[in-house]
Amino acid sequence: MGWGKPAGYGCRASPWTSKVCSRRLLAEHLDGYDFRPSATAFHTWLELPPPWRANDFAAHAERRGVAIVPAEAFVVGRATAPHAVRICLCGTATRAELTRGLDILRDLLAEGPGAHTLVV
């Protein structure tokens, strides 16, 4: 799917119109969850509800084709990372891809980690 490509790929979004559109999509697809869009950048932070852990959530999302970054990657020193992930809002070629990625994240949040964990 190519959603949320790693840093260095550049932003494909056009200026303000896409930023406004992306924020609307966030509100529509992640309603009820704690997300914090940046006022100056094309990303948002999604605070994960218990019992999700950021690394686990990011791994499950990647298995479904959505690349997001756990907050731990942005922590300096030995500080404790919040249970949150950074979502790039401009890593897709189309609005439909962004919508699909947000739908996948919403579904993962609703299902919880137990639905994706096999203990043997």
Buried (B, 14 or more C-beta within 10 A) or exposed (E): EEBBBEEEEEBEBEEEEBBEBBBEBBEEBBEEBEBEBEEEEBBBBBBBBEEBBBBBBBBBBEEBBBBBBBBBEEEEEEEEBBBBBBBBBBBBEEEEBBBBBBBBBBEBBEEEBEEBEEEE
